[in-house]
Amino acid sequence: MLREKKDQSDLVISDVHMPDMDGFKLLELVGLEMDLPRISSE
């Protein structure tokens, strides 16, 4: 979904603990594909 609309997103909010993917890995992948600021918190 993010890849299809990469110019329409200003912010991605995600949980760190997800069943299929680690949230930090998701932030890394989003950072590689989109020029968005990333903020992480525990």
Phi, psi and omega in degrees: 000316180295324180295322182290330185236041187296336179273357183255357183253133176251346186205140174236124177247129183214153174278149178282326183260099179237155185291323186257340183211142175291137181299328178290326176294320177299315178300320178297314180294319177297319179296329179286329186260336185228147178267075180239145173292146180239132177234130177237147180215149179253000000 
